[in-house]
Amino acid sequence: MILKDKVAIVTGGASGQGRATSKLLAQEGAKVVFADVNEANGKAVEQEIREAGYEARFVCLDVTDEAAVQAMVKGVEEQYGRIDVLFNNAGIGYGAKYKMAPVHEADTRDWKGVLDINLNGVFYFSKYVLPVMIRQRSGSVINNASSAGLMGQPGADAYTASKGAIISLTRSWAVLYAQYNIRVNCICPGGIDTPMMQVLTAQPGVYEQFIRGVPLRRLGCPQEIAHTVLFLASEGAGYITGAIIPVDGGMVAQ
Ligand SMILES: NC(=O)c1ccc[n+]([C@@H]2O[C@H](COP(=O)([O-])OP(=O)(O)OC[C@H]3O[C@@H](n4cnc5c(N)ncnc54)[C@H](O)[C@@H]3O)[C@@H](O)[C@H]2O)c1
């Protein structure tokens, strides 16, 4: 087991990439504590992992609630005495809650709402987990950005800005925290077949049009993200820090 006796926090663990990663990290021996705002899905994932014989605990919280994040991190340290892995994954795209629009027509509420979840959530979890990792002189932080942070995406301003900022933070934090033996890396998924992407691919023709822009001609699956995160969390990736890794079927290489 690659992560035997390690302790991992995953945000947005109730669905998609976070769910697959929580399951895989637990299967590889980590004690996984995952956060999500979706209580029903979170409880179901917790039950799934436990029924498979692995260790996981679900915490229902909103990543924009700094006090709740601080309390969760404190609870994990009190329970296990350490935190080895942080997967900053929770995020939101455009849909029913926040609308996509070019900046000259944008609603400021949508701009702030997306940035609050996608960017401030990463800030809060890192702010409270990094002191634990500094004390123990080890840790692996993996941020989930997006190919959208590497390419332009007209009209998706808050989303691309949040993901671009996560890429920048990854580089700054990698350099700063290397002195404490903490590695900070970032993955940039392309189209991954999760509920976030399914909102788009449910529309006629969108899937076909999307995969025409992907050299591997398919969407990625959440397990492919989970395996990338597992590698970055593992000792095998011990010399990798500050890396921005596309997991996108070759999309941004073109
Ligand atoms: N699916 C894709 O094609 C794709 C591509 C690139 C990047 N991403 C990124 O991957 C990450 C995971 O997305 P996914 O594809 O698994 O989507 P998903 O919608 O399946 O999962 C996202 C999870 O985050 C949770 N979440 C949303 N807002 C939250 C909040 N305020 N507090 C706590 N939890 C919250 C949701 O409840 C959900 O369980 C996101 O950061 C997303 O931006 C996704």
The ligand as an SDF file (V2000), in Angstrom:
LIG
                    3D

 44 48  0  0  0  0  0  0  0  0999 V2000
  -14.7650   17.8510  -14.8780 N   0  0  0  0  0  0  0  0  0  0  0  0
  -13.9210   18.5470  -15.6070 C   0  0  0  0  0  0  0  0  0  0  0  0
  -13.9390   18.4520  -16.8560 O   0  0  0  0  0  0  0  0  0  0  0  0
  -12.8870   19.4390  -14.9620 C   0  0  0  0  0  0  0  0  0  0  0  0
  -11.8590   19.9370  -15.7740 C   0  0  0  0  0  0  0  0  0  0  0  0
  -10.8700   20.7150  -15.1920 C   0  0  0  0  0  0  0  0  0  0  0  0
  -10.8900   20.9790  -13.8490 C   0  0  0  0  0  0  0  0  0  0  0  0
  -11.8970   20.5040  -13.0760 N   0  0  0  0  0  0  0  0  0  0  0  0
  -11.8400   20.8010  -11.6470 C   0  0  0  0  0  0  0  0  0  0  0  0
  -11.8460   19.5900  -10.9150 O   0  0  0  0  0  0  0  0  0  0  0  0
  -12.3770   19.8240   -9.6070 C   0  0  0  0  0  0  0  0  0  0  0  0
  -13.3830   18.7200   -9.2810 C   0  0  0  0  0  0  0  0  0  0  0  0
  -14.4870   18.8240  -10.1650 O   0  0  0  0  0  0  0  0  0  0  0  0
  -15.2950   17.5490  -10.6940 P   0  0  0  0  0  0  0  0  0  0  0  0
  -15.0670   17.4760  -12.1430 O   0  0  0  0  0  0  0  0  0  0  0  0
  -14.9960   16.3700   -9.8410 O   0  0  0  0  0  0  0  0  0  0  0  0
  -16.7880   18.0800  -10.4750 O   0  0  0  0  0  0  0  0  0  0  0  0
  -17.9640   17.6010   -9.5210 P   0  0  0  0  0  0  0  0  0  0  0  0
  -19.0120   18.6210   -9.6950 O   0  0  0  0  0  0  0  0  0  0  0  0
  -18.2730   16.1820   -9.7720 O   0  0  0  0  0  0  0  0  0  0  0  0
  -17.3470   17.6890   -8.0410 O   0  0  0  0  0  0  0  0  0  0  0  0
  -17.1150   18.9030   -7.3940 C   0  0  0  0  0  0  0  0  0  0  0  0
  -17.4040   18.7100   -5.9060 C   0  0  0  0  0  0  0  0  0  0  0  0
  -17.0680   19.9340   -5.2360 O   0  0  0  0  0  0  0  0  0  0  0  0
  -18.0970   20.1840   -4.2920 C   0  0  0  0  0  0  0  0  0  0  0  0
  -18.1850   21.5990   -3.9910 N   0  0  0  0  0  0  0  0  0  0  0  0
  -18.5920   22.6140   -4.8120 C   0  0  0  0  0  0  0  0  0  0  0  0
  -18.6320   23.7570   -4.1500 N   0  0  0  0  0  0  0  0  0  0  0  0
  -18.2360   23.4880   -2.8720 C   0  0  0  0  0  0  0  0  0  0  0  0
  -18.0810   24.2670   -1.7180 C   0  0  0  0  0  0  0  0  0  0  0  0
  -18.3630   25.5840   -1.7180 N   0  0  0  0  0  0  0  0  0  0  0  0
  -17.6590   23.6740   -0.5730 N   0  0  0  0  0  0  0  0  0  0  0  0
  -17.3970   22.3470   -0.5470 C   0  0  0  0  0  0  0  0  0  0  0  0
  -17.5420   21.5450   -1.6210 N   0  0  0  0  0  0  0  0  0  0  0  0
  -17.9510   22.1120   -2.7650 C   0  0  0  0  0  0  0  0  0  0  0  0
  -19.3770   19.7050   -4.9670 C   0  0  0  0  0  0  0  0  0  0  0  0
  -20.4220   19.4980   -4.0280 O   0  0  0  0  0  0  0  0  0  0  0  0
  -18.8940   18.4240   -5.6270 C   0  0  0  0  0  0  0  0  0  0  0  0
  -19.0390   17.3110   -4.7680 O   0  0  0  0  0  0  0  0  0  0  0  0
  -12.9330   21.2460   -9.6350 C   0  0  0  0  0  0  0  0  0  0  0  0
  -12.0300   22.1130   -8.9990 O   0  0  0  0  0  0  0  0  0  0  0  0
  -13.0150   21.5650  -11.1060 C   0  0  0  0  0  0  0  0  0  0  0  0
  -12.9350   22.9460  -11.3670 O   0  0  0  0  0  0  0  0  0  0  0  0
  -12.9010   19.7500  -13.6160 C   0  0  0  0  0  0  0  0  0  0  0  0
  1  2  1  0
  2  3  2  0
  2  4  1  0
  4  5  1  0
  4 44  2  0
  5  6  2  0
  6  7  1  0
  7  8  2  0
  8  9  1  0
  8 44  1  0
  9 10  1  0
  9 42  1  0
 10 11  1  0
 11 12  1  0
 11 40  1  0
 12 13  1  0
 13 14  1  0
 14 15  2  0
 14 16  1  0
 14 17  1  0
 17 18  1  0
 18 19  2  0
 18 20  1  0
 18 21  1  0
 21 22  1  0
 22 23  1  0
 23 24  1  0
 23 38  1  0
 24 25  1  0
 25 26  1  0
 25 36  1  0
 26 27  1  0
 26 35  1  0
 27 28  2  0
 28 29  1  0
 29 30  1  0
 29 35  2  0
 30 31  1  0
 30 32  2  0
 32 33  1  0
 33 34  2  0
 34 35  1  0
 36 37  1  0
 36 38  1  0
 38 39  1  0
 40 41  1  0
 40 42  1  0
 42 43  1  0
M  CHG  2   8   1  16  -1
M  END
$$$$
